[in-house]
Amino acid sequence: MTGSWALSIGSIGCGTNGGEGGASDGALAGEAGLAAETGFAGDTGPDGATLSSDAARGNDALGAGDAVATTDGSTAAPDDATVMGDAATMPACGSAGQVCCSGDTCSAGGCCVDSKCVAAGDACAHALGTCAAGSCGSCGAVGQPCCQEASSTPECTAPGTLCDFANTKKCVACGHEGEPCCDYGGDTCLGPHVVCFFGDGGSPTCTSACGGPAQPCCTPSSCDNGGCCLNDSRAGTCVASPTCGCTAGACTTCGATGLPCCEKGVCGAAQGMCLPTADGGSACHFRVGP
């Protein structure tokens, strides 16, 4: 991996105006109520790989009357407000009747059918067969044909599997080192110290080349040796001190909730999005709304 992944590490610092360079490089407009920075969609990683942007979650500007979550927990949002972006609550998953967890994972040998878990021993929908060890009878597990579920695209039902519908029409393993990323068009990798790498124009592949300075953050948004993960790209990028005042995995001078955004409108992972403030600057907050 090279330092060209997503950003030039040496250029990130603190700022109160979202960085210099204007809207063309994703900086904030600098006035409260104006459109917030657009993130880093279109930046390139190694070998010219195009990155999409987690920062795109911050496309909405903080307008008059909008509320934000602050470092002391106060907010002016209505009682039924929901927190958007990194603070969104994920539903329970994996048990029979619940949605499948990442990588089509269901507990106790269950099967993922139509994105919901079927208990082992129960019948899979669409007359696919009886669920056993993730397989719906004669389809859905590694090496078996893909199952035809409610979706028009064939699917697999066992944990850590993906349908190779473009070639073999069979289920292949996914989510681990050197394997394709799970979820079509997604970026799911399973296990520690891996990340989904989009490069060379080929299929997204899980790699353990993550977590070090200038490398993408490992899933989920983690860095090695006390580094900090900044949301500048799809996977984020790991940085080390003095960038963002990184100390023991946390930004302390910019990029943390309630602090100014780092240069180019970047916030740390799980620290909200870069939003304009009333004084013409910018700060990292979770947008709160009905």
Steps between C-alpha positions, in 0.01 A plus 500: 500500500620851434448841649277592207213310661226758547709790631842642554561421866744782555246759392230431757482739788247687705282771369188692582386563144517149361825560315608720216451455132129563465219271398705342225697293751216429738553791740206653681348817367582667830161654570232352725211361302697448179542154357750295696808344348442223251767268630760324296301306241715462194832498683732228387671226692779267394510418127241765426217337692209739538376545854149583607447715808380433852512876536212521253280426798564864591356651183230689689598834644409595854232760441314733731308306761684173445637328808825320558618260767770666710782371714297549818203311356273806467289550190215712378348217296138390553430204727445261209822598326720232356874533460622455146825356362753340732266520800217305336389201702545168323225238538559169677606230257586133461222318684203330334261763363755781530691659216823327402823638642793608281600246241157330509585366846237326711563331834480129590524370144217720373448604138471850357198507267358825364734681743340336806621208708333160488572261787681174431242226445235742370391521138659767282253712304440450126505120541878504518522222756575460870763720662806313627840655579419804288391299196140489379502139390696489176588868462652793687824368652856518361526288186124463465284675240367840595141511627225688317339711771252786473770715341551466127870447574598153627621500859688281747370411844804390701715742704793650311378405155437689178337386176733496202202553272709652220705184455441171680156576646631338818566631852856601585662599829525872569615748763847373589854573377516471121130419468239723336321744727158378609180675386460607139641847452569515872818495701445233764801308627489258792746448781763731651753716317347492153346760271329492160737635235362646178786499252625415152147520363434144615272354761528643855730274702560467874857575606692520825711789364328750729540675832839666453565871434376598152324163462122455499342438839430138584140395555342642707684835480802380697871582474812334639720627783263767626444662159188697413254433218389807303187482285654636181407207274288186482711307750659803667874555538721430800717783633742533787602787729529795452216484246172598673685478832461123474547346844421136581262471206313827559530839331548777758555822305260464206266242350332389823138575586471864606847592372584686176512285189846403382632639173275442198197447724606163638368348825614188679315171463185489714543869581217635287525718191652838425230766525511880471474699823335835562834680522595398147721212604430129512489226761442125520150412619232239456214649306175457693157524346148361508 
